[in-house]
Amino acid sequence: MKSIKRYIPEKSFSIIEEQYDSDPLMFKSEKEVIYFILDCFYRLKTFNKHVYSHDSEYMTISSKYFRSYISKNYSNYLTWMVKHKLIICDRIKKTGKAYGYNLHPDIKSKLIAVQISKDCIITKRIIDNYNRKYKIHKKTDEHILIMKNHLKKSLKINLNEALQWLEYQFESFNINIDQYNAYFISVQCIENKEFYFNINSTNGRLDTNITNLKSELRQFLKGDYCHIDCKNSQPLLLNYILDYLLFIFNNINIKSPSSPTLPPSLGTEYEKTLLKELSNSDLEWLNFFPLNDEVIGEFKRYRNDTFKSDFYDNLKIEYENLYKRKILRKDMKELLYKVFFSENKAYKKEKKLFNTKYPNISKIIFKLKNERHNKLALCLQRIESDLFIKKISKRLVESNIIPFTIHDSILVLNKDRDETIKIMQEVYKEVLNGVPELECTTL
């Protein structure tokens, strides 16, 4: 980190300056801690999507997190900030959960930078925690360590151009104040070399400053980069589970000419990946799923459909014919996400098209979401992570191409474009028994 800066709403600054002296905290305190807490509402929201629950606008921050920066007096700071209408508290105490907090609506405004003095205790703790989180772990795969060091060394942004773009979007009412501030802080973190690089324990995804950077802001990254994206990624990855079923089917010697040929070595690998998210009972149910030529034909048809670039366009046409109304392609894509990721009892009407078109695959999706509706989503994200982080990225690094990954896509230098596409196609062919269409755009 070049310097220690924190970002607070502009309207909060004068309140802190006035009240900190006129109504001091009744213990040895640092004004900079108040800046730090206000900054958390944007920084944590940007880099940790789970600090807000889906049914509340309040942020829950654990006491363990606060104590790692502020020590045991953190609650006194929070009380003082509530008193002076900097933050609000829900006052709801759930077992094992902290109170929920949010910024007071009266201070909602654009963020401004405040310098944190090097002499403050909070400064030392910010640096110590940053170094601890960014520490290289011995068990981390070598290619991931190389990617991590590459991010720290090479990730730079044209700050002024990025901020001008943000300002224009805000003044044009294309983004609101909350979006402006979230994008603002993600840009500032890159400029200040506050890098974030973490393998998510929940889904195996690699989360970094780039994965949390709004896609339109990638154009301001310094370097001659191209973005290589796999079309239909989430629907495509469901073929991994279907291939596992076909592998089991072939293994019990029920041969079928309509079944695609699968590399036998992948059988164990399929199961190993699926077991990271699915239970033994899930796999047992899958193993006994009734397969016949009709079902295998549906699997094959789904495979052919999802490997085509116009998958969503074709569904869009069928949707319009079924419901006799127009739908945008992006809305069709969103609707399909509801099929995959929403609770089984939700959006039943919207799911009718997919259920009619792929009835047996719908049964599999329903089963895997029955106990916990996000199970399938996490499973597909885990497959995606194994594909991009453990396989594609590893081969790229071995070929002296260091990528920036964005979950189901990759950023590489334009000079490495063709070799990267070749490696991605090879891995997809090995893992999913097919090559999807890859879309490449220059930043």
Phi, psi and chi 1 to 4 in degrees:
 res  aa     phi    psi   chi1   chi2   chi3   chi4
   1 MET       -  131.7  -71.6 -175.9  -74.6      -
   2 LYS   -72.1  -37.8  -68.4 -164.2  -57.4 -175.2
   3 SER  -156.4  166.1   62.0      -      -      -
   4 ILE  -101.7  106.4  -59.1  -64.6      -      -
   5 LYS  -123.1  148.3  -68.8 -179.9 -178.7  177.4
   6 ARG  -130.6  158.2  -75.6  -58.4  177.8 -101.1
   7 TYR  -122.0  124.8  -61.0   91.1      -      -
   8 ILE  -129.1  155.8   65.1  172.6      -      -
   9 PRO   -60.1  136.1  -22.7   33.6      -      -
  10 GLU   -55.7  -38.3 -173.7  174.8   13.0      -
  11 LYS   -69.6  -16.4  -70.5 -177.4  179.0  179.2
  12 SER   -83.2  -20.0   69.6      -      -      -
  13 PHE   -62.8  -49.5 -175.0   76.5      -      -
  14 SER   -65.9  -34.0   58.9      -      -      -
  15 ILE   -63.3  -45.4  -63.6  173.1      -      -
  16 ILE   -64.2  -45.0  -62.3  168.9      -      -
  17 GLU   -60.4  -40.7  -69.8  -63.6  -60.7      -
  18 GLU   -76.5  -50.5  178.5 -177.7  -19.4      -
  19 GLN   -76.6  -27.5  -61.4  -62.5  -24.4      -
  20 TYR   -63.4  -33.4 -172.4   79.2      -      -
  21 ASP   -87.5  -39.8  -67.7  -31.3      -      -
  22 SER   -79.2  -27.2   62.1      -      -      -
  23 ASP  -134.1   70.4 -176.7   22.1      -      -
  24 PRO   -66.8  152.2   25.7  -34.4      -      -
  25 LEU   -67.9  145.6  -72.2   92.0      -      -
  26 MET   -88.0   44.3  -58.5  -54.4  -68.7      -
  27 PHE  -163.2  170.1   57.8   92.3      -      -
  28 LYS   -67.8  115.4 -173.8  177.6  179.7 -179.7
  29 SER  -131.5  171.4   61.6      -      -      -
  30 GLU  -130.9  127.6  -65.5  177.8  -22.2      -
  31 LYS   -58.5  -31.8 -175.2 -166.6  -58.1 -177.6
  32 GLU   -63.1  -24.4  -73.6   79.9   -0.7      -
  33 VAL   -65.4  -36.2  171.5      -      -      -
  34 ILE   -65.0  -42.1  -59.3  170.5      -      -
  35 TYR   -58.9  -44.9  -61.6  152.2      -      -
  36 PHE   -58.9  -44.6  168.4   83.0      -      -
  37 ILE   -65.8  -44.1  -66.4  173.3      -      -
  38 LEU   -61.7  -40.3  -71.6  174.5      -      -
  39 ASP   -61.6  -33.1  175.2  -83.7      -      -
  40 CYS   -58.2  -34.9  -79.1      -      -      -
  41 PHE   -63.4  -23.4  -74.2   92.7      -      -
  42 TYR  -100.8  -43.9  -63.0   97.3      -      -
  43 ARG   -64.3  -46.5 -170.0  174.7  -59.6  -94.3
  44 LEU   -69.6  -36.1  -66.9 -176.8      -      -
  45 LYS   -65.8  -34.1 -174.4  176.6 -179.1 -179.6
  46 THR   -72.8  -41.5  -59.8      -      -      -
  47 PHE  -105.6   -5.5  -66.4  105.9      -      -
  48 ASN  -141.1   98.1 -175.6  -14.1      -      -
  49 LYS   -70.6   -7.5  -57.8  -64.0 -170.2  -66.2
  50 HIS   -99.1    6.0  -56.8  -66.0      -      -
  51 VAL   -75.2  -19.1  -67.3      -      -      -
  52 TYR  -106.0  133.0  -72.8   94.9      -      -
  53 SER   -79.8  158.8   63.2      -      -      -
  54 HIS   -67.8  -19.6   69.9  -79.9      -      -
  55 ASP  -109.6   14.7   58.7  -10.8      -      -
  56 SER  -148.2  148.7  172.4      -      -      -
  57 GLU   -93.8    4.1  -65.1 -178.9   -6.4      -
  58 TYR   -93.2  142.4  -71.2   85.1      -      -
  59 MET   -92.7  134.9  175.3 -170.6  -73.8      -
  60 THR  -109.1  122.3   55.1      -      -      -
  61 ILE  -119.0  125.0  -53.9  175.3      -      -
  62 SER   -67.2  152.9   69.5      -      -      -
  63 SER   -62.7  -32.4   57.9      -      -      -
  64 LYS   -61.3  -40.8 -178.6  179.1  178.9 -178.9
  65 TYR   -64.8  -49.0  179.3   86.3      -      -
  66 PHE   -60.6  -42.9  -85.6  131.3      -      -
  67 ARG   -66.8  -26.3  -75.9  174.3  179.7  154.0
  68 SER   -69.5  -16.5   66.3      -      -      -
  69 TYR  -114.4  -39.7  -70.6   94.5      -      -
  70 ILE  -113.9  -14.1  -50.9  171.9      -      -
  71 SER    73.2 -163.7   76.7      -      -      -
  72 LYS   -71.0  -13.7   62.0 -176.6  179.4 -178.1
  73 ASN   -83.7    5.8  -76.4  -34.8      -      -
  74 TYR   -59.0  -35.3   75.7   88.5      -      -
  75 SER   -66.9  -30.3   59.4      -      -      -
  76 ASN   -68.9  -36.8  -65.9  -34.9      -      -
  77 TYR   -62.9  -45.4  -79.7  103.2      -      -
  78 LEU   -62.1  -42.3  -66.7  171.5      -      -
  79 THR   -60.9  -43.7  -59.9      -      -      -
  80 TRP   -63.7  -40.0 -173.7   89.8      -      -
  81 MET   -70.0  -33.8  -66.8  172.3   72.3      -
  82 VAL   -66.0  -43.9  169.5      -      -      -
  83 LYS   -57.4  -40.3  176.6 -177.7  177.6 -178.7
  84 HIS   -98.4   20.4  -66.9  -69.3      -      -
  85 LYS    56.8   39.9  -62.8 -176.7  177.9 -179.0
  86 LEU   -91.7  -34.8  -65.1  169.0      -      -
  87 ILE  -137.1  165.3   59.5  175.5      -      -
  88 ILE  -123.9  155.9   52.6  178.0      -      -
  89 CYS  -127.6  139.8  178.0      -      -      -
  90 ASP   -80.0  -15.5   62.9    2.4      -      -
  91 ARG    57.6   25.7  -52.6  -55.5  -62.1  175.6
  92 ILE  -103.8  119.2  -61.7  174.5      -      -
  93 LYS  -105.1  107.9 -170.8   68.0  174.0  178.1
  94 LYS  -100.1  150.5  -61.6  178.9 -178.9  178.2
  95 THR   -56.9  123.7  -56.2      -      -      -
  96 GLY    74.2    5.6      -      -      -      -
  97 LYS  -119.4  150.2  -62.9  -71.3 -175.2 -179.5
  98 ALA   -82.9  165.8      -      -      -      -
  99 TYR   -59.3  155.5  -75.5  137.3      -      -
 100 GLY   -94.6  140.1      -      -      -      -
 101 TYR  -130.6  154.1  -67.9   91.9      -      -
 102 ASN  -149.4  165.2 -154.1  -19.8      -      -
 103 LEU   -69.0  143.8  -65.7  170.8      -      -
 104 HIS   -67.6  133.5 -163.2  -74.7      -      -
 105 PRO   -58.2  -25.7   15.5  -28.0      -      -
 106 ASP   -67.6  -20.6  -71.2   -8.1      -      -
 107 ILE  -102.6    5.4   67.7  165.2      -      -
 108 LYS   -62.3  120.4 -175.2  174.2  -75.2 -169.3
 109 SER  -169.3  175.7   51.4      -      -      -
 110 LYS   -64.7  151.3  -71.9 -177.5  179.7  178.4
 111 LEU   -77.9  146.5  -64.4 -179.7      -      -
 112 ILE  -126.7  156.2   59.6  170.9      -      -
 113 ALA   -87.0  139.0      -      -      -      -
 114 VAL  -125.7  135.1  -72.9      -      -      -
 115 GLN   -82.3  133.8 -165.6   76.2   32.1      -
 116 ILE   -97.6  122.2  -54.9  -64.9      -      -
 117 SER   -60.5  140.3  169.9      -      -      -
 118 LYS   -65.0  -20.7  -65.9 -179.4  179.7  179.3
 119 ASP   -84.5   -7.6  -60.1  -33.8      -      -
 120 CYS   -77.1  148.3  -66.1      -      -      -
 121 ILE   -63.3  -39.7  -63.8  173.7      -      -
 122 ILE   -61.7  -31.0 -171.3   67.6      -      -
 123 THR   -63.7  -47.4  -56.7      -      -      -
 124 LYS   -60.7  -40.0 -179.2  179.9 -177.1  -57.0
 125 ARG   -72.6  -33.1  -71.3 -177.7  172.7  167.4
 126 ILE   -62.4  -46.4  -70.5  172.0      -      -
 127 ILE   -66.0  -44.2  -65.2  172.6      -      -
 128 ASP   -62.6  -42.8  -72.8  -13.1      -      -
 129 ASN   -68.2  -38.0  -84.6  -76.7      -      -
 130 TYR   -62.5  -48.0  173.8   82.3      -      -
 131 ASN   -63.7  -36.4  -70.0  -24.9      -      -
 132 ARG   -66.0  -44.7  175.9  177.6   56.0   79.6
 133 LYS   -69.5  -31.5  -70.1  177.5 -178.9  177.4
 134 TYR   -92.2    3.0 -148.7   82.4      -      -
 135 LYS   -62.4  140.4 -176.1  179.1  179.3 -178.4
 136 ILE   -79.3  123.0  -65.3  176.2      -      -
 137 HIS   -90.6  140.6  -61.3  -73.4      -      -
 138 LYS   -62.9  -31.0  -67.2 -179.0 -179.9  178.9
 139 LYS   -82.1   -7.4  -67.1 -176.8  179.0 -179.8
 140 THR   -69.9  137.7  -54.4      -      -      -
 141 ASP   -59.3  145.0  -67.6  -19.3      -      -
 142 GLU   -58.4  -41.8 -178.7   63.5   26.4      -
 143 HIS   -67.9  -28.8   74.3  -79.5      -      -
 144 ILE   -71.9  -37.8  -65.4  178.2      -      -
 145 LEU   -62.6  -39.5  -63.0 -179.3      -      -
 146 ILE   -64.4  -42.1  -67.9  172.4      -      -
 147 MET   -63.5  -38.2  -69.6  165.8   62.5      -
 148 LYS   -64.5  -46.9 -171.3  174.3 -171.8  177.3
 149 ASN   -66.2  -34.7  -72.2  -31.3      -      -
 150 HIS   -64.4  -41.6  177.2   67.1      -      -
 151 LEU   -59.5  -47.1 -179.7   92.2      -      -
 152 LYS   -65.2  -34.0 -169.0  172.6 -176.0  178.9
 153 LYS   -85.6  -36.4  178.4 -178.9  178.0 -178.4
 154 SER  -109.2  -19.1  -56.4      -      -      -
 155 LEU   -75.9  114.8 -174.5   59.7      -      -
 156 LYS  -140.3  158.3  -61.1  174.6 -176.9  176.5
 157 ILE  -138.5  147.5 -163.6  162.7      -      -
 158 ASN   -80.2   90.3  -68.5  -56.8      -      -
 159 LEU   -59.8  -50.8 -179.1   64.0      -      -
 160 ASN   -60.5  -41.2  -70.3  -24.4      -      -
 161 GLU   -66.8  -40.3  -67.2  179.0   19.9      -
 162 ALA   -64.2  -41.8      -      -      -      -
 163 LEU   -69.6  -35.6  -66.6 -179.3      -      -
 164 GLN   -63.3  -40.8  -73.1  173.4   11.5      -
 165 TRP   -63.5  -43.8 -178.2   89.5      -      -
 166 LEU   -61.5  -44.5  -90.2 -178.4      -      -
 167 GLU   -60.9  -42.7 -167.5   67.3   30.8      -
 168 TYR   -63.7  -43.4  174.7   79.9      -      -
 169 GLN   -62.7  -37.4  -63.6  -59.2  -43.6      -
 170 PHE   -71.5  -45.2 -179.7   71.8      -      -
 171 GLU   -66.2  -25.4  -65.4  -62.5  -28.3      -
 172 SER   -89.3    3.9  -58.3      -      -      -
 173 PHE    64.1   26.0  -58.1  101.8      -      -
 174 ASN   -83.4  -23.5  -66.3  -35.3      -      -
 175 ILE  -134.5  151.6   57.6  176.0      -      -
 176 ASN   -93.3 -178.8   60.0   35.1      -      -
 177 ILE   -65.7  -36.4 -173.6   67.0      -      -
 178 ASP   -66.8  -41.9  -68.9  -32.4      -      -
 179 GLN   -65.7  -42.9  -68.2  170.6  -43.5      -
 180 TYR   -55.6  -48.6  174.8   92.9      -      -
 181 ASN   -67.1  -38.0  -74.6  -25.8      -      -
 182 ALA   -64.6  -44.5      -      -      -      -
 183 TYR   -68.9  -37.1  -55.4  151.3      -      -
 184 PHE   -58.9  -46.6  177.0   87.4      -      -
 185 ILE   -73.0  -31.2 -156.6  166.2      -      -
 186 SER   -66.9  -35.8   64.5      -      -      -
 187 VAL   -69.7  -43.8  166.5      -      -      -
 188 GLN   -64.1  -34.9  -66.8  -71.1   -5.9      -
 189 CYS   -63.5  -37.9  -77.7      -      -      -
 190 ILE   -67.3  -44.9  -64.2  175.2      -      -
 191 GLU   -60.5  -38.9  173.7   66.9   13.6      -
 192 ASN   -86.6    4.3  -63.6  -26.8      -      -
 193 LYS    59.2   36.5  -62.5 -170.1  177.8  -61.9
 194 GLU   -94.8   86.3  -64.8 -173.9   59.3      -
 195 PHE   -89.7  145.5  -64.0  121.4      -      -
 196 TYR  -124.0  124.7 -179.2   76.7      -      -
 197 PHE  -148.4  106.8 -170.3  102.8      -      -
 198 ASN  -147.0  133.1  179.1   61.6      -      -
 199 ILE   -83.0  116.0  -60.1  -69.3      -      -
 200 ASN   -69.1  121.3 -168.9  -48.9      -      -
 201 SER   -70.2  -20.1   59.5      -      -      -
 202 THR   -76.8  -43.2  -58.4      -      -      -
 203 ASN  -128.8    1.4   54.3   26.6      -      -
 204 GLY    79.1   -0.8      -      -      -      -
 205 ARG   -71.4  152.3  -78.8  179.6  158.4 -177.4
 206 LEU   -94.1  114.6  175.6   57.5      -      -
 207 ASP  -101.9  127.6  -62.5  -38.0      -      -
 208 THR  -141.0 -179.5   67.9      -      -      -
 209 ASN   -59.1  -31.2  -62.0   70.6      -      -
 210 ILE   -76.5  -39.7  -66.9 -175.9      -      -
 211 THR   -64.8  -24.5   61.9      -      -      -
 212 ASN   -98.9    8.6  -70.2  -69.5      -      -
 213 LEU   -96.0  128.2 -174.7   67.6      -      -
 214 LYS   -52.9  136.1 -175.9  173.4  174.6   59.4
 215 SER   -56.3  -37.3   58.6      -      -      -
 216 GLU   -67.4  -18.5  -70.3   87.7  -17.9      -
 217 LEU   -86.8   -9.6  -74.1  166.7      -      -
 218 ARG   -65.0  -25.0  -66.8  175.9 -161.1  152.4
 219 GLN   -62.2  -17.8   63.0 -178.0  -56.2      -
 220 PHE   -95.6    2.3  -57.1  111.4      -      -
 221 LEU   -67.3  140.4  -66.3  175.6      -      -
 222 LYS   -80.4  125.4  -68.7 -177.1  178.6  179.6
 223 GLY   133.5  156.6      -      -      -      -
 224 ASP   -90.5   78.3 -176.8   23.9      -      -
 225 TYR  -101.5  154.1  -68.9  107.8      -      -
 226 CYS  -125.9  150.8   64.3      -      -      -
 227 HIS  -108.7  122.1  176.4 -126.1      -      -
 228 ILE  -113.0  119.0  -53.7  174.0      -      -
 229 ASP  -123.1  141.1 -175.9   28.2      -      -
 230 CYS   -93.1  123.7  172.0      -      -      -
 231 LYS   -72.9  149.9  -70.8 -166.2  170.8 -175.7
 232 ASN    58.1   34.9  -45.3  -31.9      -      -
 233 SER   -56.0  -52.8 -178.5      -      -      -
 234 GLN   -65.7  -49.3  -66.9  -62.7  -38.1      -
 235 PRO   -59.7  -35.5  -23.2   33.5      -      -
 236 LEU   -63.1  -40.2 -167.8   73.2      -      -
 237 LEU   -68.2  -20.1  -68.8  173.9      -      -
 238 LEU   -62.1  -23.8 -174.8   62.4      -      -
 239 ASN   -60.3  -25.3  -74.4  -64.5      -      -
 240 TYR   -60.1  -44.6 -168.4   98.7      -      -
 241 ILE   -69.9  -40.0  -63.2  175.5      -      -
 242 LEU   -65.2  -37.9  -55.5 -177.8      -      -
 243 ASP   -64.7  -34.9  -77.5   -5.9      -      -
 244 TYR   -61.6  -41.6  172.6   73.9      -      -
 245 LEU   -63.0  -40.9  -72.9  174.6      -      -
 246 LEU   -68.3  -32.8  -67.4  172.6      -      -
 247 PHE   -64.6  -45.8  176.6   83.5      -      -
 248 ILE   -61.5  -41.9  -63.7  -61.7      -      -
 249 PHE   -58.8  -46.4 -178.1   72.7      -      -
 250 ASN   -69.2  -33.9  -75.3  -26.9      -      -
 251 ASN   -67.4  -25.4 -113.7   14.8      -      -
 252 ILE   -96.8   20.6   58.1  176.9      -      -
 253 ASN    63.6   31.8  -63.7  -41.5      -      -
 254 ILE  -103.3   83.8  -54.4  178.8      -      -
 255 LYS   -74.8  143.2  -58.3  -65.7 -176.9 -178.3
 256 SER  -141.7  128.6  170.9      -      -      -
 257 PRO   -65.1  -20.6   22.9  -33.2      -      -
 258 SER   -85.2   -3.2   60.0      -      -      -
 259 SER   -87.4  132.6  171.2      -      -      -
 260 PRO   -67.7  152.0   23.2  -32.1      -      -
 261 THR   -77.3  128.1  -58.0      -      -      -
 262 LEU  -113.8  142.2  -62.9  173.2      -      -
 263 PRO   -63.5  118.5  -16.5   28.6      -      -
 264 PRO   -56.4  -30.3  -23.4   33.3      -      -
 265 SER   -64.6  -18.8   60.7      -      -      -
 266 LEU   -82.0  -12.7  -76.9 -179.4      -      -
 267 GLY   -55.6  -51.4      -      -      -      -
 268 THR   -65.7  -37.6  -57.1      -      -      -
 269 GLU   -67.1  -40.2 -169.9  172.7  -14.3      -
 270 TYR   -54.1  -53.6  -77.1  148.8      -      -
 271 GLU   -63.5  -38.8 -171.0  164.3  -61.0      -
 272 LYS   -61.2  -42.7 -176.7  178.8  177.6 -178.3
 273 THR   -69.4  -44.5  -62.1      -      -      -
 274 LEU   -64.0  -34.8  -65.6  177.3      -      -
 275 LEU   -67.8  -14.7  -87.4  172.6      -      -
 276 LYS   -68.3  -24.5  -68.1  174.4 -177.2  175.9
 277 GLU  -124.0  -31.6  -62.5  -60.6  -23.0      -
 278 LEU   -94.5  152.6  -56.5 -176.6      -      -
 279 SER   -86.4  168.8   65.1      -      -      -
 280 ASN   -60.5  -36.6  -73.4  -36.7      -      -
 281 SER   -67.8  -34.6   62.1      -      -      -
 282 ASP   -61.4  -48.1  -70.0  -32.4      -      -
 283 LEU   -65.9  -36.8  -73.9 -177.2      -      -
 284 GLU   -63.6  -41.9 -176.0  177.2   -3.2      -
 285 TRP   -62.0  -43.0 -176.4   86.4      -      -
 286 LEU   -63.3  -39.9  -72.2  171.9      -      -
 287 ASN   -62.8  -27.1  -70.6  -14.1      -      -
 288 PHE  -104.4   12.5  -73.4   96.2      -      -
 289 PHE   -64.6  127.6 -170.4   83.0      -      -
 290 PRO   -69.2  112.0   24.8  -32.9      -      -
 291 LEU  -105.5  133.6  -69.7  178.8      -      -
 292 ASN  -144.4 -178.3   52.0   42.3      -      -
 293 ASP   -60.4  -34.7  -75.4  -12.9      -      -
 294 GLU   -66.4  -45.4 -179.3 -177.1  -16.4      -
 295 VAL   -66.5  -44.9  174.2      -      -      -
 296 ILE   -63.0  -34.9  -67.9  172.8      -      -
 297 GLY   -63.5  -38.4      -      -      -      -
 298 GLU   -65.8  -41.9 -179.3 -176.4  -39.6      -
 299 PHE   -59.5  -43.9  -73.5    6.4      -      -
 300 LYS   -66.5  -39.8 -170.3  173.7 -177.7 -179.9
 301 ARG   -64.9  -42.4  179.1  161.3   47.3   85.1
 302 TYR   -62.0  -42.4  178.8   82.4      -      -
 303 ARG   -59.0  -49.2  163.4 -179.3  -70.2  -83.5
 304 ASN   -61.2  -39.3  -69.5  -24.4      -      -
 305 ASP   -66.0  -45.4  -69.1  -14.3      -      -
 306 THR   -76.1  -21.1   52.1      -      -      -
 307 PHE   -83.0   -5.6  -87.9   89.6      -      -
 308 LYS   -88.9  145.0  -67.3  177.3 -179.2  176.2
 309 SER   -69.8  -23.7   61.3      -      -      -
 310 ASP   -97.0   26.9   59.0   -4.2      -      -
 311 PHE   -55.1  -50.7  174.8   60.7      -      -
 312 TYR   -68.9  -33.8  -68.6  113.3      -      -
 313 ASP   -65.4  -41.6  -66.7  -47.4      -      -
 314 ASN   -66.2  -40.7  -70.4  -23.5      -      -
 315 LEU   -63.7  -37.0  -79.5  178.6      -      -
 316 LYS   -59.2  -45.8  173.4 -177.9  178.0  -63.0
 317 ILE   -62.5  -45.0  -66.2  170.4      -      -
 318 GLU   -65.6  -37.1  -66.3 -172.6   41.9      -
 319 TYR   -62.8  -46.3  179.4   92.2      -      -
 320 GLU   -64.5  -35.8  -69.4  174.2  -14.8      -
 321 ASN   -69.4  -36.2  -70.0  -24.7      -      -
 322 LEU   -73.6  -45.2  177.3   64.7      -      -
 323 TYR  -101.1   -4.0  -68.6  106.6      -      -
 324 LYS    57.8   39.4  -52.2  -58.2  179.3 -174.0
 325 ARG  -151.1  153.9   66.1  170.1 -178.5  -96.8
 326 LYS   -77.0  150.9  -63.7  -69.5 -176.1 -179.3
 327 ILE  -145.1  139.2 -175.9  173.1      -      -
 328 LEU   -73.7  153.9  -63.0  174.6      -      -
 329 ARG   -60.5  -42.4 -174.8 -177.8 -174.7  -81.8
 330 LYS   -64.5  -31.9   66.0 -179.2 -178.1   65.4
 331 ASP   -73.4  -32.3  -66.8  -28.8      -      -
 332 MET   -65.7  -39.7 -173.6   66.8 -117.3      -
 333 LYS   -63.7  -42.6 -171.0  173.6 -178.4  178.8
 334 GLU   -64.6  -38.3 -174.8   65.5   29.0      -
 335 LEU   -63.8  -39.7 -169.6  148.7      -      -
 336 LEU   -66.8  -33.6 -165.5   63.4      -      -
 337 TYR   -61.4  -33.4  -77.0  173.9      -      -
 338 LYS   -66.5  -35.8  -68.4  173.1 -178.7  175.4
 339 VAL   -61.3  -43.9  171.8      -      -      -
 340 PHE   -78.9  -37.2  -83.6   59.8      -      -
 341 PHE  -120.9  -10.7  -51.9  134.2      -      -
 342 SER   -84.2  167.6   69.3      -      -      -
 343 GLU   -62.5  148.5  -65.5 -178.1    5.9      -
 344 ASN   -58.6  -33.6  -75.6  -27.1      -      -
 345 LYS   -80.8   -9.1   61.4 -175.7  178.3 -177.8
 346 ALA   -93.7  151.7      -      -      -      -
 347 TYR    54.8   41.2  -55.1  107.9      -      -
 348 LYS   -61.4  -40.0  -71.0 -174.9  177.4 -179.5
 349 LYS   -65.2  -42.8 -176.7  178.6  178.5 -179.4
 350 GLU   -65.9  -26.4  -71.4   82.5   -9.1      -
 351 LYS   -84.8   -5.2  -65.4  172.1 -178.8  175.9
 352 LYS   -59.7  -43.3 -178.9  180.0  176.8 -178.9
 353 LEU   -59.7  -50.4  171.9   62.5      -      -
 354 PHE   -64.3  -41.8 -170.7   90.2      -      -
 355 ASN   -62.6  -35.7  -65.4  -14.0      -      -
 356 THR   -73.7  -40.3  -57.9      -      -      -
 357 LYS   -74.6  -38.8 -170.5  173.6  177.4   64.5
 358 TYR  -131.2   71.7  -52.5  109.2      -      -
 359 PRO   -63.3  -40.3   20.8  -32.3      -      -
 360 ASN   -74.0  -37.7  -68.0  -72.6      -      -
 361 ILE   -65.9  -35.6  -64.8  172.9      -      -
 362 SER   -61.6  -37.3  -65.4      -      -      -
 363 LYS   -63.3  -39.4  -69.5  176.9 -174.9  177.1
 364 ILE   -65.7  -46.0  -65.1  170.3      -      -
 365 ILE   -60.3  -45.1  -67.5  173.4      -      -
 366 PHE   -59.6  -45.9 -174.0   93.9      -      -
 367 LYS   -63.0  -45.6  166.2   61.8  179.5  175.8
 368 LEU   -70.9  -17.1  -63.2 -177.5      -      -
 369 LYS  -102.8   -0.5  -65.4 -166.6  -59.0  173.7
 370 ASN   -64.5  -47.7 -161.4   32.1      -      -
 371 GLU   -79.0  -39.8  -65.5  178.1    0.1      -
 372 ARG  -145.2  113.4 -179.3  165.0   46.8   88.5
 373 HIS   -67.0  -19.0   80.4  -84.6      -      -
 374 ASN   -93.2    5.1   66.2  -21.1      -      -
 375 LYS   -63.0  -44.7 -177.4 -172.7  -71.7 -173.2
 376 LEU   -64.6  -41.2  178.2   62.0      -      -
 377 ALA   -59.2  -46.2      -      -      -      -
 378 LEU   -65.9  -36.5  -67.6  174.7      -      -
 379 CYS   -64.0  -46.6 -173.8      -      -      -
 380 LEU   -65.8  -37.1  -65.5  179.3      -      -
 381 GLN   -66.2  -35.9  -72.1  170.6    4.6      -
 382 ARG   -66.4  -42.6 -176.3   71.0   65.6  173.8
 383 ILE   -61.9  -44.9  -65.4  167.5      -      -
 384 GLU   -57.9  -43.3  171.6 -167.0  -87.3      -
 385 SER   -65.7  -43.6  -59.3      -      -      -
 386 ASP   -60.3  -39.1  -78.9    4.9      -      -
 387 LEU   -67.1  -50.4 -174.2   70.8      -      -
 388 PHE   -85.6  -40.7  -85.8   83.4      -      -
 389 ILE   -85.4  -46.7  -54.7  -56.6      -      -
 390 LYS   -85.2  -24.2  -66.7 -172.6  176.8 -179.6
 391 LYS  -112.4  -63.7  -69.1 -176.7  171.2   63.1
 392 ILE   -61.8  -50.0  -67.4  174.4      -      -
 393 SER   -62.9  -38.8  -67.2      -      -      -
 394 LYS   -61.6  -45.6 -174.0  173.3 -173.0  -65.6
 395 ARG   -68.9  -34.8  -66.7 -164.8 -168.5  179.1
 396 LEU   -63.5  -46.0  -73.2  172.7      -      -
 397 VAL   -62.5  -40.4  171.2      -      -      -
 398 GLU   -63.0  -23.2  -70.9  170.3  -10.7      -
 399 SER   -96.4   15.2  -60.6      -      -      -
 400 ASN    63.0   31.5  -65.0  -43.4      -      -
 401 ILE  -115.8  114.5  -59.5  171.4      -      -
 402 ILE   -99.7  112.0  -42.6  -59.8      -      -
 403 PRO   -92.8  158.5   34.9  -34.1      -      -
 404 PHE  -102.4  122.7  -65.2  132.5      -      -
 405 THR   -96.6  146.9   59.4      -      -      -
 406 ILE  -130.9   64.5  -46.6  173.2      -      -
 407 HIS    62.9  -84.0  -57.7  -36.5      -      -
 408 ASP  -110.3   24.0   59.9   -3.1      -      -
 409 SER  -150.9  173.8   62.7      -      -      -
 410 ILE  -141.9  143.9  -85.0  179.9      -      -
 411 LEU  -108.9  126.9  -76.3 -174.7      -      -
 412 VAL  -138.8  166.7  -67.4      -      -      -
 413 LEU   -66.5  146.3  -67.8  172.7      -      -
 414 ASN   -56.8  -31.7 -102.1  -51.7      -      -
 415 LYS   -66.3  -21.0   68.9 -179.7 -178.0   65.9
 416 ASP  -100.7    8.8  -62.4  -39.7      -      -
 417 ARG   -58.0  -53.7  166.4 -178.0  168.8  167.0
 418 ASP   -64.3  -42.8  -67.5  -17.2      -      -
 419 GLU   -66.1  -36.8 -177.8   64.7   18.5      -
 420 THR   -64.7  -45.7  -60.9      -      -      -
 421 ILE   -60.4  -41.6  -69.7  174.6      -      -
 422 LYS   -60.4  -45.5  178.0 -174.7  174.1 -175.1
 423 ILE   -66.6  -42.0  -71.5  172.5      -      -
 424 MET   -61.3  -42.4  -70.0  177.1   71.4      -
 425 GLN   -63.7  -39.8  -70.7  173.7  -25.9      -
 426 GLU   -63.2  -43.3  -71.6  172.8   -7.4      -
 427 VAL   -68.1  -44.0  173.0      -      -      -
 428 TYR   -58.9  -40.5  -90.8  105.1      -      -
 429 LYS   -62.6  -41.8  179.1   66.6  175.5  175.9
 430 GLU   -70.1  -40.8  -68.6  172.0   11.5      -
 431 VAL   -88.7  -40.7  175.6      -      -      -
 432 LEU  -112.2    6.2  -72.0  179.9      -      -
 433 ASN    59.9   32.0 -159.1   39.1      -      -
 434 GLY  -174.4  162.3      -      -      -      -
 435 VAL  -115.5  115.7  177.9      -      -      -
 436 PRO   -79.9  170.9   31.4  -34.8      -      -
 437 GLU   -79.5  130.5 -179.5  168.8  -22.3      -
 438 LEU  -106.7  131.2  -59.4  175.1      -      -
 439 GLU  -102.0  127.5 -173.9  174.5   44.3      -
 440 CYS  -120.5  126.1 -173.3      -      -      -
 441 THR  -131.6  142.3   54.2      -      -      -
 442 THR   -85.9  134.2  -61.5      -      -      -
 443 LEU   -73.9      -  -63.4 -171.2      -      -
